[in-house]
């Protein structure tokens, strides 16, 4: 490649010289232009002058060209006598030029402290989201709520359900219980109007009283009853003997006990 560039520069210089001098040169051809042989001779002369100034013009290996006027800290002389360059023994310092985030990779740059050459490496994304929470739907006694978690860095989000709340029931007695029959209690939620009922157990007979409903006569029986004072239900009925029967019964019991 360098050979081609050198050849092009030399040719351009010769052609420019030929154009400027074609009208006055005594060695010009009849039509005012230099011949190919004359141009080749000029290029050969130009190459000799370049070589004398230290520029290699060996067309067989022009890729080895190195400008001797440019200082190189590791330049040396090989066995062939040509100028050669040693590879820099890089010593790199690293620094994080882009911090990684939870979703994006970062960048670490390595720079040689000797020659300034640098390269970069990727730093994997951390995957560590910084979430903040917000209740996006309040829970009630009828349905669940929703808490939304959103990453403050990358916007990633997810949701969690909030359990239903308990009902706020208020109760009323729809039907009173009695001594023998159960009653009914109704519970109604003050928030969503959900409701249910439960039985109120029968209380059973409370206080009892015994009264004589029909007093006994001399020869007629009487009647005594035991009833509930709460509901009035008669629990027990007892027969009262007549007074005469009761008298004979007492005399008989006297003699019975006397001869026992």
C-alpha positions in Angstrom: 0.0 0.0 0.0 2.8 2.4 0.9 4.6 1.5 -2.3 1.5 2.6 -4.3 1.2 5.9 -2.4 4.9 6.7 -2.9 4.6 5.9 -6.6 1.6 8.1 -7.0 3.2 11.0 -5.2 6.4 10.7 -7.3 4.3 10.5 -10.5 2.2 13.5 -9.6 5.3 15.5 -8.9 6.9 14.6 -12.2 3.7 15.3 -14.2 3.3 18.7 -12.5 6.9 19.6 -13.3 6.4 18.5 -16.9 3.3 20.6 -17.3 5.0 23.7 -15.9 8.1 23.3 -18.1 6.7 21.9 -21.3 6.4 25.3 -23.0 10.0 26.3 -22.3 12.0 23.1 -22.1 14.5 22.5 -24.9 14.2 18.6 -24.4 10.5 18.6 -25.0 9.0 16.5 -27.8 7.7 18.3 -30.8 4.1 18.4 -29.4 5.3 20.0 -26.1 5.0 16.9 -23.8 7.8 14.7 -22.1 8.2 11.1 -23.3 7.6 8.1 -21.0 11.3 7.4 -21.0 12.0 10.9 -19.7 9.4 10.6 -17.0 10.8 7.2 -15.8 14.3 8.8 -15.6 12.9 11.7 -13.5 11.2 9.2 -11.1 14.4 7.3 -10.8 16.2 10.6 -10.0 13.4 11.4 -7.4 13.8 8.1 -5.7 17.5 8.5 -5.3 17.0 11.9 -3.7 14.4 10.4 -1.3 16.8 7.6 -0.4 19.5 10.1 0.3 17.2 11.8 2.8 16.6 8.6 4.7 13.3 7.4 3.2 13.4 3.8 2.0 12.3 3.3 -1.6 12.7 -0.5 -1.8 9.6 -1.4 -3.9 10.0 -5.0 -3.2 9.0 -4.6 0.4 7.4 -1.1 0.8 5.2 -2.4 3.6 8.2 -2.2 6.0 8.4 1.6 5.5 8.8 3.6 8.7 9.3 7.3 8.9 12.7 7.8 10.5 11.9 11.4 11.4 9.1 10.3 13.8 10.5 9.5 17.2 9.5 6.1 18.6 10.4 5.2 22.2 10.9 1.5 21.4 12.7 1.9 18.0 15.7 -0.3 17.3 17.8 -1.8 14.5 17.2 -5.3 13.3 19.7 -7.7 11.8 18.9 -6.4 8.3 19.9 -2.9 9.2 16.4 -1.6 8.7 14.5 0.4 11.3 12.1 -1.7 13.3 9.6 -1.1 16.1 9.0 -3.1 19.3 5.5 -3.9 20.6 4.5 -1.8 23.7 4.5 -3.8 26.9 1.1 -2.4 28.0 0.4 -1.5 31.5 -3.4 -0.8 31.9 -5.3 1.2 34.5 -9.0 0.6 34.6 -11.9 2.9 35.5 -15.7 2.6 35.3 -16.9 5.0 32.7 -20.5 4.0 32.8 -22.1 2.5 35.9 -24.3 -0.6 35.3 -28.0 -0.4 36.5 -30.5 -3.1 37.2 -31.4 -3.4 33.6 -28.5 -1.9 31.6 -24.9 -2.9 31.2 -22.1 -0.6 32.3 -18.7 0.0 30.7 -15.2 -0.3 32.1 -12.3 1.4 30.2 -8.7 0.1 30.3 -6.0 2.6 29.3 -2.3 1.9 28.8 -0.2 4.2 31.0 2.7 4.0 28.5 1.2 4.6 25.1 -2.4 5.6 25.7 -4.0 2.7 23.9 -7.4 1.7 25.4 -10.2 -0.8 25.1 -13.5 -1.3 26.9 -15.3 -4.2 28.6 -19.0 -4.5 29.5 -20.1 -4.7 33.1 -23.2 -7.0 33.5 -26.4 -5.4 34.6 -26.9 -5.7 38.4 -30.5 -7.0 38.3 -31.0 -5.4 41.7 -34.2 -3.3 41.3 -35.0 -0.5 43.7 -38.8 -0.9 44.1 -41.2 1.5 45.7 -44.8 0.4 46.5 -48.1 2.1 46.0 -51.6 0.8 46.8 -53.3 1.1 43.4 -56.6 -0.5 44.6 -57.8 -0.6 48.2 -59.1 -3.9 49.6 -62.6 -4.1 50.9 -64.7 -6.8 52.6 -66.0 -7.9 49.2 -62.8 -8.0 47.0 -59.1 -8.0 47.2 -56.9 -4.9 46.8 -53.7 -4.4 44.7 -50.3 -3.1 45.7 -48.0 -2.2 42.7 -44.2 -2.2 43.1 -42.3 -0.1 40.5 -38.5 0.1 40.1 -37.4 3.7 40.4 -34.5 3.1 38.0 -35.9 1.2 35.1 -39.6 1.2 35.5 -40.0 -2.6 36.0 -43.1 -3.4 38.0 -45.1 -6.2 39.5 -48.3 -6.5 41.6 -49.3 -8.2 44.8 -52.8 -8.9 46.1 -54.1 -7.3 49.3 -56.3 -9.7 51.3 -60.0 -8.8 51.8 -60.8 -7.0 55.0 -63.2 -8.4 57.6 -66.9 -7.5 57.5 -68.2 -4.9 59.9 -71.3 -6.7 61.0 -74.1 -5.1 63.2 -76.6 -7.5 64.7 -80.3 -7.2 65.4 -82.9 -9.6 66.9 -85.4 -10.4 64.2 -87.4 -12.8 66.4 -87.2 -13.3 70.1 -86.6 -16.7 71.6 -89.1 -18.1 74.1 -88.9 -20.8 76.8 -89.5 -23.5 74.2 -88.9 -21.9 70.8 -85.7 -20.5 69.3 -85.4 -17.0 68.0 -83.5 -15.4 65.1 -80.6 -12.9 65.1 -79.6 -11.1 61.8 -76.1 -9.8 61.1 -75.7 -7.1 58.4 -72.3 -5.6 57.2 -72.4 -1.8 57.4 -69.9 -1.6 54.4 -71.2 -4.0 51.8 -74.6 -5.1 53.2 -73.6 -8.8 53.3 -75.8 -10.6 55.9 -76.4 -13.9 57.6 -78.7 -15.2 60.4 -78.2 -17.4 63.4 -80.6 -19.0 65.8 -81.2 -17.8 69.3 -81.6 -20.9 71.5 -84.8 -21.4 73.5 -84.2 -20.1 77.0 -86.1 -22.9 78.8 -88.6 -22.3 81.6 -87.3 -19.9 84.1 -89.2 -19.3 87.3 -92.0 -21.7 88.3 -94.9 -21.2 90.6 -97.4 -23.7 92.1 -101.0 -22.5 92.5 -104.3 -24.1 93.6 -106.5 -23.8 90.6 -109.5 -25.6 92.2 -109.7 -26.1 96.0 -110.9 -29.4 97.4 -114.4 -29.7 98.9 -115.7 -32.0 101.6 -116.4 -34.7 99.1 -114.9 -33.2 95.9 -111.3 -33.2 94.7 -109.4 -30.1 94.0 -106.6 -29.2 91.5 -103.1 -27.8 91.9 -100.9 -26.6 89.0 -97.3 -25.7 88.5 -96.7 -23.1 85.8 -93.9 -21.0 84.2 -94.0 -17.4 85.2 -92.4 -16.3 81.9 -94.6 -18.0 79.4 -97.5 -19.2 81.5 -97.2 -22.8 80.3 -98.5 -25.4 82.8 -95.7 -27.7 83.7 -97.5 -30.0 86.1 -101.1 -30.6 87.4 -101.7 -32.2 90.8 -105.0 -33.6 92.2 -106.1 -32.4 95.6 -108.1 -35.0 97.6 -111.5 -34.1 99.1 -111.5 -33.1 102.7 -113.5 -36.2 103.8 -111.1 -38.5 102.0 -108.2 -36.6 103.5 -109.8 -37.1 107.0 -110.4 -40.8 106.6 -106.9 -41.1 105.3 -105.4 -39.5 108.3 -107.4 -41.7 110.7 -106.3 -44.8 108.9 -102.7 -43.7 108.9 -103.0 -43.1 112.7 -104.2 -46.7 113.5 -101.7 -48.1 110.9 -98.9 -46.4 112.7 -100.3 -47.4 116.1 -100.2 -51.1 115.5 -97.2 -51.1 113.3 
